[in-house]
Every structure is written in structure tokens, then in C-alpha cells.
Amino acid sequence: MSSVRRLSVSGAVVAACLAGWIAGVRRTGDSVNVALQGMRKASPTEEMGGQKVGSVPPGHSQESATTGLVLKRSLQTPAPVPILGPGMRVVKDPGSPTLPQALPGRRIPPRVLSKDLNSPGLPGLAIPLPEANTLAHVNFRRGSFGHVQRDSGEMILFNPEMILVRFKAQSHVAVLRVEPDSESLAIQKMLARSDVQFAELDVYQTRQFVPNDPSQGVQWHHSVMGSHQAWDRGFELPNVRIAVVDTPFQMNHPDLAWNTVDGWDAVVNAPVFASAGIAHSTMCAGLIAATINNGAGVCGVGNFRILPININGAISEMYNAIVWAADHDVRVVNISWTGGDSSAL
């Protein structure tokens, strides 16, 4: 995969960092990324439609946790839906149309039985992410999540049955669809294979914290970044394309419309031509490319071409967003979410 090139104009990368981390930056530390060896599963106390979930696989003690995580599975999570981050909830809209499982140009991975996870032919059953339909769009809408719980009580949600694997002989991260309730065991088996570089859950990430301070709109950062000196050399940069990976921003915003171009929906694999937007992504887009010298609003860093790439928050969606951006002449990808500790990214 060709990497997403970084913008070289003075101050632009800094602005993108103010809005969040740029794709490719890695964090270390409190990683859900698996350290799943030694993870235990929850006891089978959850029951959905007569089917017990959360059972412990053979040979795994419920009391042998070493990572401070508990892996559970939740199907058709009833209201209230889980909290994804500070102030953010997944809202299930009963009146919205049912999403089709099929997506244009993508394939649903075949389910692999646990007994076949050691097979030499396993890489042939994995679907590369740009081609894989992980069903994350359906599970997100239904509120069907797997749960990873820390000792602190923090609940992390993941896309059930799908694990992300990088086989050393393949150029892309791939998706394996495993048996229900076997994600932990499957990842441990993947990590034990000599042909696997890494394996992890398809975790739904959360937006980074946005302060509610009333003066956050005061643009003190331009003087710190040296924006005015850069603008003396020019600020019309229509050939530089920057993507905001999030729920799409308000594309017709008076201070953004001049610099906005059509984007992409990484969830359903389709173009984005218009969006009413949300505050988080619109703020990020404004920090980067609010129109300069138009006599209104605020100033971004430059008059770049800004575009949205829609995600719900799954790592697989972020990966596909970055690949699409790199293939469509995007110079900088802004992702103001958690997930920097993901090996897939």
C-alpha cells in the first residue's frame, strides 16, 4: 500500500495534529491490541434468545486473566445502547431503513472453523481489507457488539466474529471471519503462527475529547504556529487534498464550502456529495481549511481542498479510509479518534 504523504507546507501538519492524530502515528502503552494471550472470557451469564454467550474456550481459566481484560459477546444489544466515548452514544433509529449486508465491490469473508485456524491454506480464506465486507455497518446499526472490559470497568466494543490479521506474505491487512464467541482463541492461534505478523480485534474507536470551554474558538494557535509568516508566502493551495475521517463535516458550511470537494463513505463504499455535518468533524475541518480571506468566520491553515471520509469508528473502516485517501491523491489524513495503538493502522 502506498503511504499517505505528509503535507510539507509550514504549519499544516501542526494544524492537523491540533484536530487529532494523523494516520500513521503510533502510540504505545495501554494497548487493547492483543495482549490477548492470557485474556479470559466472561462466564456464560449473558443469554440472547435462548443462546448462551461468553463461554470460556477449552483450556482457558476464567480466573487466569493477565491483561486486565474480559472478552464478552453481545448480540442485539438492547437499549440503552453502549457508550462509545465521552458524550457519545450509538443511536439506534427504529425508523431508519435496514442496511443490506451486501456492499458493492466487497466480499463477506467465509466463516472459518476453529479447527481450521492452523491450516496452511488459511491465508487463502482471508479477505484483504479493501475488498472485505466486515459487516461492521450492519452490526453498528443493530447495536451488535463484542465487549472488551478492563479491570477499571471501561468497556471497549468490537466488531464480532471478524479479526484483523496481517499475513507476512500479503501486502494488506486481511479479515478472517471466525466462529461466534471464539475471537480471543482465534487471535491466540494467529499469534502462534509463524506466517502472521500481528492479529487484533476490529475495535470501534472513540472520538478524542473535545473541550467545552467557551473560548475554544479563539485562534491563538496561528501565532504559535507561525501561520501569518506562512501566509505571506501564499495560502491558496488547491492542489493539496486533506481528508477528515469521521462522520462527515458540514460540507455546505459558509466557511468551508469554497474549499470542500466530494468525499467517500468507507462504511458503504460509496461517494459522499453532501452532509449536514456534526460539530466534531466540522471543527476539525475548520481548523484545517476554513476559507482564508473571505471576510467571514475563522481561518484555517490554508485554502486546501478538504473532503470527508465517513466511518462509524471500526479499525477496518479507518484502514479502508486511509487506503482510499492514498489512492485518490490525498496528502494528509486527519483521524481525531483513538486507535493509534492499532498495528493495522
LUMMI-347385 format. One line per 8 residues: number of its first residue (from 1); their letters; for each residue z, y, x of N, C-alpha, C. Coordinates in steps of 0.001 Angstrom, whole numbers. Layout:
<atoms>
NUM> A> Z:Y:X:Z:Y:X:Z:Y:X; ...
</atoms>
This chain:
<atoms>
1> MSSVRRLS> 0:-1204:860:0:0:0:0:1229:878; -889:2118:590:-885:3366:1334:330:4166:957; 936:4779:1957:2159:5530:1680:1822:6879:1076; 2789:7424:332:2612:8753:-239:2872:9769:860; 1877:10575:1150:2007:11550:2233:2932:12679:1829; 3660:13216:2810:4599:14294:2537:3909:15651:2684; 4267:16560:1839:3705:17904:1868:4192:18643:3095; 3269:19280:3838:3628:19936:5086:3898:21421:4938
9> VSGAVVAA> 3648:21988:3751:3872:23420:3565:5353:23740:3685; 5676:24829:4382:7064:25179:4622:7843:25310:3337; 8971:24612:3277:9887:24728:2153:9585:23799:1007; 8405:23177:925:8067:22391:-256:8890:21118:-335; 9037:20453:789:9822:19235:780:11273:19544:447; 11781:20674:962:13153:21057:655:13332:21263:-831; 12349:21892:-1474:12449:22123:-2919:12445:20804:-3665; 11578:19897:-3223:11543:18604:-3889:12871:17890:-3730
17> CLAGWIAG> 13500:18048:-2571:14798:17423:-2359:15861:18060:-3241; 15742:19372:-3496:16688:20009:-4409:16587:19377:-5787; 15402:19020:-6187:15216:18412:-7500:15564:16937:-7486; 15674:16308:-6330:16023:14894:-6242:15489:14307:-4963; 15677:12990:-4756:15157:12405:-3529:13690:12122:-3673; 12975:12225:-2534:11539:11964:-2520:11337:10478:-2266; 10316:9922:-2927:10082:8490:-2811:9992:8077:-1348; 10671:7020:-1016:10651:6513:341:11950:6747:1056
25> VRRTGDSV> 12745:7722:654:14028:7968:1276:14973:6846:898; 15711:6310:1831:16599:5201:1572:18042:5660:1687; 18917:5072:858:20344:5285:1010:20965:3968:1407; 22060:4024:2103:22808:2825:2396:24136:2927:1708; 24862:1828:1680:26185:1902:1081:26254:1075:-164; 26716:1671:-1237:27115:963:-2438:25907:347:-3117; 25402:-727:-2574:24128:-1279:-2997:24306:-2431:-3966; 23603:-2325:-5095:23577:-3426:-6038:22630:-4487:-5480
33> NVALQGMR> 21786:-4047:-4577:20727:-4849:-4002:21308:-5982:-3214; 21125:-6840:-3546:21778:-8072:-3550:22395:-8653:-2348; 23224:-8444:-2152:24587:-8864:-2041:24899:-9715:-3235; 23891:-10298:-3846:24171:-11158:-4996:24674:-12519:-4556; 24600:-12808:-3275:25201:-14044:-2827:26699:-13907:-3004; 27284:-14859:-3671:28710:-14767:-3945:28994:-14096:-5260; 27959:-13529:-5913:28178:-12919:-7224:28530:-14009:-8214; 29441:-13704:-9104:29767:-14673:-10131:29227:-14174:-11458
41> KASPTEEM> 29045:-15090:-12381:28615:-14725:-13716:29804:-14712:-14656; 29657:-13935:-15721:30735:-13848:-16692:30868:-15157:-17443; 32067:-15430:-17915:32275:-16620:-18723:31505:-16493:-20030; 31163:-17620:-20631:30287:-17573:-21812:31030:-17106:-23058; 31433:-15842:-23037:32163:-15304:-24172:31277:-14509:-25099; 30072:-14118:-24612:29144:-13410:-25467:28293:-14417:-26210; 28019:-14169:-27435:27218:-15088:-28228:26255:-14283:-29079; 24980:-14625:-29001:23962:-13915:-29757:23191:-14922:-30594
49> GGQKVGSV> 23282:-14779:-31896:22518:-15663:-32775:22828:-17120:-32560; 24092:-17444:-32251:24493:-18822:-32055:24242:-19330:-30660; 23606:-18523:-29788:23308:-18952:-28426:24261:-18283:-27467; 25006:-19077:-26723:25939:-18505:-25768:25179:-18029:-24541; 25644:-16922:-23992:25001:-16371:-22808:26067:-16073:-21776; 25645:-15915:-20521:26589:-15569:-19473:27259:-16778:-18864; 26676:-17978:-18966:27300:-19163:-18412:27203:-19166:-16899; 28120:-19892:-16262:28160:-19962:-14800:27269:-21091:-14333
57> PPGHSQES> 26340:-20837:-13407:25471:-21908:-12929:26260:-22941:-12151; 25763:-24174:-12068:26480:-25222:-11345:26784:-24809:-9915; 28004:-25125:-9478:28388:-24829:-8109:28871:-23426:-7872; 28987:-22590:-8944:29426:-21217:-8804:30740:-21032:-9551; 31761:-20674:-8834:33070:-20480:-9441:33156:-19122:-10090; 33789:-19071:-11252:33989:-17789:-11914:34938:-16904:-11132; 35742:-17463:-10271:36749:-16691:-9563:36382:-16458:-8102; 35111:-16711:-7735:34740:-16616:-6327:33947:-15364:-6007
65> ATTGLVLK> 34103:-14321:-6808:33326:-13099:-6584:33697:-12467:-5261; 32677:-12067:-4503:32917:-11384:-3233:32291:-10009:-3209; 31515:-9680:-4239:30800:-8405:-4228:31370:-7392:-5201; 32347:-7797:-5982:32886:-6877:-6977:31949:-6673:-8150; 31037:-7630:-8365:30083:-7523:-9459:30204:-8727:-10370; 29962:-8530:-11632:29892:-9618:-12592:28552:-9519:-13279; 27783:-10596:-13248:26461:-10596:-13860:26548:-11202:-15241; 26114:-10452:-16236:26122:-10940:-17610:24755:-10691:-18223
73> RSLQTPAP> 24500:-11368:-19315:23233:-11184:-20006:23525:-10751:-21423; 22767:-9771:-21877:22959:-9269:-23236:21618:-9192:-23932; 21466:-9897:-25033:20230:-9867:-25800:20442:-9076:-27082; 19467:-8208:-27389:19537:-7414:-28608:20875:-6711:-28726; 21217:-5933:-27685:22496:-5238:-27653:22677:-4401:-28906; 23742:-4652:-29698:23926:-3876:-30926:24391:-2473:-30621; 24227:-1557:-31587:24730:-205:-31424:26256:-260:-31346; 26928:642:-30580:26290:1693:-29797:25648:1129:-28540
81> VPILGPGM> 24503:1694:-28165:23777:1194:-27013:24468:1611:-25732; 24207:913:-24593:24920:1202:-23356:24602:2586:-22815; 25565:3178:-22158:25360:4462:-21498:24659:4213:-20174; 23554:4916:-19929:22805:4757:-18683:23263:5719:-17611; 23878:6791:-17962:24294:7758:-16957:25065:8870:-17626; 25583:9821:-16831:26363:10908:-17411:25591:11652:-18489; 26109:11586:-19699:25484:12323:-20776:24185:11738:-21291; 23818:10537:-20856:22530:9969:-21254:22749:8652:-21971
89> RVVKDPGS> 22120:8467:-23104:22165:7213:-23827:20739:6750:-24121; 20590:5462:-24183:19340:4922:-24688:19415:5031:-26194; 18487:5743:-26784:18489:5939:-28229:17467:5003:-28847; 17944:4092:-29653:17026:3191:-30346:16648:3822:-31673; 15379:4059:-31847:14882:4733:-33045:14351:3686:-34016; 15092:3394:-35080:14646:2345:-36006:13304:2670:-36649; 12974:3951:-36702:11732:4322:-37351:10528:4291:-36436; 10730:4055:-35142:9612:4066:-34210:8835:2766:-34301
97> PTLPQALP> 7541:2801:-34014:6744:1584:-34113:7155:561:-33066; 7001:-710:-33403:7308:-1779:-32450:6270:-1764:-31336; 6737:-1794:-30106:5812:-1777:-28982:5191:-3157:-28801; 3898:-3212:-28542:3275:-4514:-28274:3708:-5031:-26917; 3804:-6348:-26803:4145:-6917:-25497:3020:-6705:-24497; 1798:-6847:-24955:655:-6746:-24046:436:-5304:-23607; 65:-5123:-22339:-282:-3820:-21794:-1650:-3932:-21127; -2497:-2938:-21292:-3834:-3029:-20689:-3761:-3116:-19173
105> GRRIPPRV> -4481:-4062:-18629:-4558:-4189:-17176:-3361:-4855:-16525; -2437:-5397:-17321:-1251:-6030:-16744:-1040:-7426:-17325; -445:-8300:-16510:-221:-9688:-16918:1276:-9977:-16988; 1702:-10685:-18024:3084:-11126:-18123:3264:-12337:-17212; 4214:-12296:-16289:4391:-13432:-15382:4769:-14707:-16142; 4283:-15861:-15692:4707:-17117:-16319:6164:-17397:-15976; 6882:-18045:-16874:8284:-18364:-16597:8349:-19511:-15592; 9156:-19330:-14565:9335:-20338:-13517:10678:-21031:-13738
113> LSKDLNSP> 10669:-22340:-13778:11900:-23097:-13954:12720:-23063:-12668; 14025:-23166:-12808:14921:-23094:-11644:14592:-24180:-10629; 14207:-25352:-11119:13912:-26461:-10207:12668:-26214:-9362; 11844:-25226:-9769:10606:-24952:-9034:10719:-23770:-8078; 11903:-23167:-7969:12050:-21968:-7152:11964:-22254:-5655; 12091:-23532:-5272:11953:-23899:-3859:10550:-24402:-3525; 9653:-24353:-4496:8317:-24893:-4312:7507:-24056:-3317; 6743:-24705:-2439:5871:-23961:-1513:4833:-23116:-2241
121> GLPGLAIP> 4460:-23517:-3457:3453:-22772:-4194:4005:-21630:-5028; 5291:-21320:-4862:5914:-20277:-5684:5237:-18913:-5555; 4817:-18466:-4355:4166:-17144:-4271:2966:-17002:-5193; 2284:-18115:-5493:1134:-18045:-6386:1502:-17789:-7840; 2775:-17968:-8188:3240:-17716:-9550:3798:-16313:-9728; 3951:-15585:-8618:4470:-14217:-8670:3319:-13245:-8911; 3532:-12260:-9776:2504:-11273:-10101:2824:-9977:-9366; 1900:-9438:-8555:2157:-8164:-7871:2480:-7064:-8875
129> LPEANTLA> 3399:-6190:-8502:3874:-5184:-9453:2773:-4315:-10072; 1811:-3851:-9326:809:-3028:-10015:65:-3766:-11115; 94:-5115:-11075:-609:-5917:-12080:336:-6559:-13079; 1646:-6492:-12828:2609:-7248:-13632:3085:-6453:-14840; 3163:-7128:-15963:3828:-6605:-17152:5222:-7219:-17171; 6224:-6431:-16828:7594:-6940:-16708:8333:-6981:-18039; 7668:-6528:-19114:8277:-6438:-20446:9445:-5454:-20475; 9572:-4616:-19431:10660:-3637:-19407:10520:-2648:-20555
137> HVNFRRGS> 9286:-2324:-20948:9094:-1365:-22035:9606:-1913:-23361; 9420:-3220:-23573:9895:-3849:-24803:11418:-3978:-24789; 11955:-4446:-23673:13403:-4630:-23581:14144:-3305:-23677; 13570:-2254:-23085:14200:-945:-23148:14262:-448:-24585; 13166:-591:-25316:13129:-125:-26694:14085:-937:-27571; 14159:-2237:-27327:15041:-3089:-28123:16515:-2922:-27750; 16765:-2394:-26558:18131:-2359:-26071:18572:-3708:-25540; 17627:-4493:-25011:17929:-5818:-24462:18073:-5710:-22951
145> FGHVQRDS> 19287:-5786:-22464:19549:-5592:-21050:20416:-6722:-20498; 20245:-7017:-19209:21260:-7744:-18485:22266:-6735:-17956; 23497:-7161:-17737:24557:-6264:-17289:25086:-6700:-15929; 25240:-5765:-15028:25960:-5994:-13781:27188:-5106:-13817; 28368:-5699:-13721:29604:-4934:-13839:30369:-4958:-12521; 30754:-3777:-12065:31545:-3661:-10852:33027:-3805:-11183; 33835:-4025:-10132:35272:-4072:-10326:35792:-2769:-10922; 35113:-1666:-10615:35526:-359:-11129:35280:-224:-12626
153> GEMILFNP> 34541:-1186:-13196:34207:-1112:-14609:32839:-520:-14870; 32204:41:-13832:30873:616:-14003:29888:-465:-14416; 29103:-180:-15415:28129:-1133:-15931:26724:-711:-15497; 26017:-1613:-14871:24643:-1389:-14439:23746:-2303:-15258; 22645:-1772:-15731:21742:-2514:-16595:20488:-2939:-15831; 20007:-4150:-16151:18773:-4595:-15508:17861:-5260:-16530; 16600:-5355:-16164:15575:-5955:-16996:15721:-7479:-16936; 16077:-8135:-18041:16402:-9564:-17977:15196:-10438:-17659
161> EMILVRFK> 15481:-11543:-16962:14534:-12600:-16611:13558:-12234:-15506; 13437:-10951:-15189:12485:-10533:-14160:13212:-10195:-12865; 12804:-10791:-11760:13357:-10411:-10462:12227:-9925:-9570; 12544:-8993:-8696:11570:-8402:-7790:11685:-9078:-6433; 10568:-9556:-5931:10551:-10336:-4691:9452:-9814:-3783; 9766:-9700:-2504:8729:-9371:-1521:8499:-10602:-653; 7367:-11272:-890:6970:-12374:-20:6323:-11788:1228; 6666:-12300:2376:6219:-11717:3641:4702:-11703:3775
169> AQSHVAVL> 4036:-12646:3140:2575:-12730:3260:1851:-11848:2257; 2578:-11175:1364:1953:-10354:333:2191:-8874:605; 1234:-8038:230:1318:-6610:532:2144:-5833:-477; 2320:-6382:-1687:3076:-5692:-2728:4344:-6461:-3083; 5326:-5739:-3575:6457:-6376:-4224:5926:-7083:-5466; 6422:-8281:-5731:5930:-9071:-6853:7066:-9355:-7837; 6681:-9810:-9024:7639:-10124:-10083:7613:-11623:-10357; 8799:-12215:-10390:8959:-13582:-10855:9734:-13546:-12166
177> RVEPDSES> 9265:-14293:-13141:9995:-14425:-14396:10766:-15738:-14366; 12063:-15652:-14422:12914:-16830:-14284:13515:-17188:-15634; 14214:-18314:-15674:14823:-18770:-16915:15921:-17804:-17359; 16130:-17681:-18677:17201:-16805:-19156:18535:-17163:-18533; 19270:-16123:-18145:20614:-16299:-17630:20675:-16891:-16229; 19546:-16886:-15513:19543:-17501:-14180:19153:-16514:-13089; 19229:-15208:-13371:18759:-14211:-12409:19520:-14297:-11084; 20852:-14447:-11152:21665:-14493:-9936:21302:-15690:-9070
185> LAIQKMLA> 21237:-16869:-9688:20892:-18086:-8952:19487:-17989:-8370; 18559:-17407:-9140:17187:-17277:-8661:17116:-16378:-7438; 17856:-15289:-7450:17834:-14384:-6303:18435:-15057:-5078; 19512:-15791:-5256:20095:-16508:-4125:19103:-17509:-3534; 18365:-18185:-4401:17354:-19130:-3903:16231:-18398:-3170; 15842:-17226:-3667:14803:-16456:-2998:15260:-16013:-1603; 16489:-15551:-1513:17005:-15072:-226:17141:-16199:794; 17207:-17432:311:17314:-18576:1218:15947:-19043:1723
193> RSDVQFAE> 14873:-18519:1151:13527:-18927:1564:13094:-18161:2809; 12442:-18836:3722:12005:-18193:4970:10809:-17269:4759; 10094:-17429:3628:8908:-16600:3387:9220:-15375:2532; 10495:-15100:2274:10892:-13969:1440:11587:-12907:2278; 11129:-11672:2137:11745:-10556:2858:12975:-10028:2124; 12881:-9876:805:14032:-9479:11:13797:-9871:-1438; 14874:-9867:-2218:14799:-10120:-3654:15906:-9321:-4320; 15621:-8812:-5513:16608:-7993:-6208:16326:-7976:-7697
201> LDVYQTRQ> 17330:-7502:-8449:17163:-7307:-9876:16270:-6099:-10145; 15635:-6088:-11306:14859:-4927:-11756:15832:-4008:-12499; 16563:-3197:-11740:17678:-2420:-12279:17182:-1131:-12916; 17727:-790:-14076:17477:512:-14679:18363:1542:-13988; 17734:2588:-13448:18451:3604:-12700:18861:4754:-13612; 19681:5642:-13098:20156:6777:-13879:19720:8078:-13232; 19537:9099:-14049:19198:10409:-13514:20361:10948:-12697; 20042:11675:-11641:21093:12284:-10857:21790:13373:-11656
209> FVPNDPSQ> 23022:13645:-11284:23856:14594:-12009:23224:15988:-12019; 23209:16603:-13191:22725:17975:-13347:23912:18842:-13747; 24299:19834:-12946:25461:20666:-13290:25193:21517:-14521; 26268:21837:-15247:26112:22676:-16444:26596:24102:-16201; 26699:24466:-14916:27143:25817:-14579:26182:26851:-15147; 26701:27914:-15754:25811:28880:-16409:24905:29625:-15449; 25221:29631:-14139:24398:30392:-13183:23476:29513:-12367; 23260:28285:-12811:22427:27403:-12004:20986:27878:-11921
217> GVQWHHSV> 20578:28743:-12869:19219:29249:-12825:18997:30353:-11803; 20057:30845:-11189:19908:31888:-10171:19302:31258:-8915; 18178:31758:-8509:17402:31073:-7473:17764:31531:-6055; 18983:31287:-5688:19425:31667:-4346:18741:30851:-3256; 18216:29695:-3632:17700:28773:-2616:16457:29307:-1915; 15711:30198:-2566:14484:30681:-1921:14788:31436:-627; 15845:32239:-620:16182:32959:607:16679:32005:1682; 17361:30946:1270:17849:29950:2233:16685:29171:2836
225> MGSHQAWD> 15705:28850:2018:14569:28042:2459:13512:28842:3203; 13557:30150:3098:12516:30955:3729:11245:31011:2915; 11378:30894:1578:10194:30885:724:9385:32169:836; 10062:33311:916:9339:34584:942:8456:34698:2184; 8960:34221:3312:8136:34234:4528:6921:33330:4362; 7138:32178:3698:6012:31270:3457:4995:31900:2517; 5483:32609:1502:4583:33230:537:3745:34332:1176; 4262:34948:2246:3457:35933:2962:2175:35317:3509
233> RGFELPNV> 2207:34029:3757:1035:33319:4278:175:32746:3151; 716:32765:1935:-39:32280:775:780:31325:-69; 507:31338:-1364:1223:30425:-2255:297:29742:-3252; -988:30032:-3192:-1949:29350:-4058:-2398:28065:-3353; -1885:26922:-3816:-2153:25637:-3166:-2599:24605:-4205; -3730:24870:-4881:-4151:23990:-5969:-4567:22598:-5518; -4811:22414:-4230:-5224:21100:-3753:-4049:20181:-3465; -2833:20709:-3548:-1637:19904:-3300:-1098:19416:-4639
241> RIAVVDTP> -1098:18097:-4829:-642:17495:-6080:745:16893:-5894; 1650:17233:-6808:3033:16754:-6753:3368:16113:-8088; 4007:14942:-8057:4349:14222:-9280:5858:14232:-9498; 6260:14450:-10736:7662:14319:-11144:7773:13028:-11944; 8495:12053:-11390:8637:10738:-12013:9895:10744:-12873; 9715:10734:-14182:10824:10918:-15121:10221:10851:-16523; 11018:11051:-17562:10433:11387:-18855:9606:12653:-18640; 8362:12715:-19094:7502:13857:-18755:8132:15204:-19097
249> FQMNHPDL> 7851:16173:-18239:8339:17530:-18456:7514:18221:-19538; 7935:19405:-19952:7204:20174:-20967:5926:20716:-20338; 4846:20064:-20628:3591:20383:-19948:2989:21717:-20383; 3349:22187:-21567:2824:23475:-22029:3834:24598:-21844; 4856:24384:-21043:5837:25442:-20782:5114:26663:-20208; 5437:27863:-20690:4704:29062:-20241:4711:29267:-18733; 5756:28776:-18062:5833:28973:-16620:5315:27769:-15836; 4857:26721:-16555:4345:25529:-15884:2890:25226:-16239
257> AWNTVDGW> 2466:25665:-17426:1162:25242:-17948:14:25554:-16987; 72:26698:-16308:-1007:27090:-15403:-1190:26089:-14263; -86:25487:-13829:-142:24575:-12680:-133:23104:-13071; -79:22801:-14367:82:21417:-14813:-1266:20732:-15033; -1344:19484:-14578:-2527:18648:-14821:-2069:17357:-15497; -3038:16594:-16003:-2709:15356:-16709:-1987:14379:-15788; -1072:13620:-16378:-291:12663:-15613:-543:11231:-16045; 478:10391:-15833:330:8963:-16085:1614:8411:-16684
265> DAVVNAPV> 1487:7417:-17539:2624:6719:-18118:2728:5353:-17456; 3705:5203:-16555:3873:3943:-15830:4490:2859:-16699; 4965:3226:-17880:5572:2248:-18784:4495:1484:-19541; 3529:2199:-20112:2482:1557:-20920:1117:1603:-20252; 1061:2112:-19020:-183:2080:-18235:-1290:2873:-18923; -988:4147:-19202:-1946:4992:-19912:-1768:6442:-19473; -2782:7277:-19671:-2675:8687:-19274:-1656:9447:-20122; -1146:10541:-19562:-289:11477:-20288:-1015:12820:-20308
273> FASAGIAH> -1365:13283:-21501:-2097:14535:-21644:-1207:15674:-22123; -108:15351:-22805:772:16377:-23355:2165:15807:-23514; 3165:16681:-23429:4549:16247:-23604:5408:17435:-23971; 6312:17226:-24942:7264:18272:-25321:8330:18455:-24261; 8590:17390:-23464:9471:17506:-22319:10947:17377:-22630; 11734:17150:-21558:13186:17183:-21618:13665:18151:-20543; 14933:18550:-20636:15444:19576:-19725:15418:19116:-18278; 15788:17855:-18019:15925:17380:-16638:14605:17454:-15881
281> STMCAGLI> 13576:16841:-16439:12292:16820:-15731:11638:18197:-15712; 11814:18983:-16772:11233:20325:-16804:11883:21214:-15746; 13202:21066:-15548:13879:21817:-14498:13336:21419:-13122; 13160:20110:-12911:12625:19643:-11624:11228:20201:-11378; 10379:20140:-12408:9020:20667:-12272:9043:22156:-11992; 9969:22881:-12630:10059:24322:-12408:10507:24666:-11004; 11448:23901:-10453:11878:24133:-9075:10709:23980:-8111; 9829:23060:-8427:8716:22774:-7520:7537:23719:-7748
289> AATINNGA> 7150:23918:-9011:5854:24571:-9254:5833:25518:-10439; 6968:26156:-10774:6890:27241:-11757:5941:28305:-11206; 5072:28825:-12047:3988:29697:-11586:4524:30964:-10923; 4033:31214:-9712:4441:32392:-8937:3531:33572:-9268; 4165:34738:-9398:3436:35997:-9581:2695:36071:-10914; 3303:35499:-11956:2699:35597:-13290:3476:36536:-14201; 4464:37226:-13635:5202:38207:-14409:6150:37625:-15435; 6479:36338:-15307:7358:35704:-16294:8190:34619:-15630
297> GVCGVGNF> 9384:34381:-16193:10189:33236:-15786:10657:33275:-14355; 10565:32136:-13679:11064:31985:-12314:9914:31569:-11405; 10226:31374:-10137:9221:30982:-9141:9509:29578:-8634; 8468:28771:-8574:8583:27516:-7856:8401:27777:-6372; 8113:26738:-5616:7890:26899:-4175:6460:27312:-3890; 5540:26843:-4702:4141:27204:-4533:3392:26907:-5814; 2203:27464:-5948:1370:27154:-7109:594:25872:-6829; 1351:24774:-6803:783:23448:-6624:250:22948:-7965
305> RILPININ> -389:21799:-7931:-721:21104:-9167:394:20086:-9412; 1072:20243:-10541:2222:19406:-10868:1837:18482:-12016; 2277:17233:-11961:1926:16284:-13008:3097:15352:-13283; 3221:14878:-14521:4294:13953:-14859:3856:12498:-14719; 4789:11637:-14315:4595:10192:-14407:5792:9643:-15179; 5525:9081:-16344:6605:8648:-17227:7195:7312:-16804; 8534:7224:-16816:9254:5966:-16628:10435:5944:-17598; 10946:4735:-17854:12225:4601:-18543:13372:4497:-17558
313> GAISEMYN> 13066:4071:-16318:14087:4031:-15287:14152:2747:-14502; 13335:1746:-14824:13361:492:-14083:12740:668:-12698; 13266:-73:-11727:12735:-31:-10363:11246:-369:-10369; 10851:-1370:-11166:9433:-1750:-11208:8568:-590:-11675; 9069:197:-12621:8314:1359:-13095:8205:2415:-12005; 9290:2635:-11263:9257:3602:-10154:8244:3166:-9097; 8246:1875:-8781:7306:1336:-7795:5868:1579:-8250; 5582:1231:-9517:4232:1435:-10042:3855:2912:-10058
321> AIVWAADH> 4840:3773:-10336:4574:5215:-10344:4172:5698:-8955; 4856:5217:-7934:4559:5628:-6561:3181:5123:-6134; 2878:3873:-6485:1561:3320:-6142:453:4116:-6829; 634:4400:-8124:-386:5173:-8846:-545:6545:-8203; 569:7176:-7854:512:8510:-7249:-247:8477:-5930; 60:7496:-5091:-614:7397:-3797:-2109:7155:-3965; -2475:6431:-5009:-3887:6138:-5265:-4623:7298:-5934; -3884:8337:-6336:-4504:9466:-7042:-4215:10794:-6351
329> DVRVVNIS> -4182:10739:-5038:-4134:11946:-4199:-2890:12807:-4424; -1791:12172:-4803:-532:12906:-4920:122:12973:-3541; 501:14174:-3123:1068:14361:-1787:2574:14124:-1740; 3261:14467:-2833:4720:14330:-2882:5108:13721:-4220; 6013:12753:-4191:6569:12164:-5401:8041:12541:-5474; 8431:13143:-6581:9826:13529:-6790:10463:12588:-7804; 11555:11915:-7411:12254:10996:-8305:13728:11381:-8306; 14153:12126:-9302:15540:12589:-9370:16406:11572:-10106
337> WTGGDSSA> 16415:10366:-9592:17189:9266:-10153:17940:8571:-9022; 18846:7689:-9386:19394:6772:-8399:18323:5746:-8063; 18603:4867:-7101:17643:3839:-6745:17191:3877:-5305; 17703:4837:-4531:17298:4937:-3136:17731:3760:-2293; 18645:2940:-2827:19094:1770:-2081:18250:542:-2383; 17221:677:-3208:16372:-450:-3553:15394:-782:-2431; 15362:-2009:-2011:14398:-2424:-986:12966:-2305:-1485; 12771:-2476:-2796:11422:-2376:-3361:10853:-976:-3189
345> L> 11719:34:-3235:11247:1414:-3090:11200:1837:-1638
</atoms>
